[in-house]
Amino acid sequence: MNNKKVIVLGAGLVGGAMAIDLNKDFDVTSADMSEEALAKLSSKYGIKTIQSDLSDSKKLTSLIQDFDLVIGALPGFMGFEVLKTIIEAGKNCVDISFFPEDPFLLDDLAKKHNVTVVMDCGVAPGMGNIILGHHNENMKVDAFRCMVGGLPQVREWPYEYKAVFSPIDVIEEYTRPARYVEGGKMVTREALSDAELVHFDKVGTLEAWNSDGLRSLIDTMEIPNMIEKTLRFPGCIEYLKVLRESGFFSYDPIEVNGVKVRPIDVTSKLLFPKWKLKPGEGDFTIMRITVSGEENGASKTYEYNLYDEFDRETDTISMARTTGYTCTAVANLVLSEKFNRIGISPPEFVGVEESNFQFVLDYLKNRGVEYKIKERV
């Protein structure tokens, strides 16, 4: 075992899977508020655990002092402030909290403290960015299209959906305006817009809609056409629009019997039990990435297809595998100093170096997460 010390902040389904994966090669500690989540990691895998309030910056600064790398796997609403604290503590970090704030606001701070930070390092954003970063280095890219979704293997009424992330983070996808690039100009449309039906082998027909998943790519890539769409089972958009237009996703407090409540808090409280995967229930991740442009003077298109399922043998959900193992692959690169760029780095920067790109693909493949690649002229 490597004697480098890693702390994973967050012991949820994805954070837990990352701690288990990294614990094979490093000295890993998992930190969370939940005794139950930590107990599983401790008893079953022998992972060191610390129960702590990770939103307390003083406690967090003290907690991470002895570690070589911090992995962030917390809900988005905590992500930015936690990352700021990690940077101020002078610690390298790979993060998957997908916070809504602009990560580059922390770039000067990261450079000042001489730290390497890779954010948005999941499946999409994450692996999609790494793939595009690789091709953008090797060809003149004209168009990038990413369609991605994590879905339950069993379609259960009424929602035919299960969430592995914080409910508020999931609902954010249904309300945040979707930005994409068309003809070299940024276009902003409402979330859930431009629905289309798309066929996938093994899965059948899914519904795709505009979502705000390009994130850093809008600022870092000068590519004339880029779009990301979320995939769900057909029929999903209609009921989400009904809930959204009725105010169920609103953050503005309303008064109910003299008490002020935010509709989003009530909705997430009601939906979470419906969206929670029950023990033994499986999920799958489906993704299709298309990169088109000119390579060596000729038109070229690369298509990456991913289909990954819940691993029953290890009881690891697919979204934890596809998101978490991308993050742990990059964590290995940072720990070995094969990726050591100082400042804030979105995942597309990781894909620039051919050896790093290949390392991530191989790392995932070794864990059964395999991207099938087709080339078309």
Secondary structure, DSSP 4 states (H G I P E B T S, - for coil): ----EEEEE--SHHHHHHHHHHTTTSEEEEEES-HHHHHHHHHHH--EEEE--TT-HHHHHHHTTT-SEEEE---HHHHHHHHHHHHHTT--EEE----SS-GGGGHHHHHHTT-EEE-S-BBTTBHHHHHHHHHHHHSEEEEEEEEEEEEESS--TTT----SS-HHHHHHHHHSPEEEEETTEEEEE-TT-S-EEEEETTTEEEEEEE-S--TTHHHH---SEEEEEEEE-TTHHHHHHHHHHTTTT--S-EEETTEEE-HHHHHHHHHHHHHSPPTT--EEEEEEEEEEEEETTEEEEEEEEEEEE-BTTTTB-HHHHHHHHHHHHHHHHHHTTSS---EEE-HHHHTTSHHHHHHHHHHHHHTT--EEEEEE-
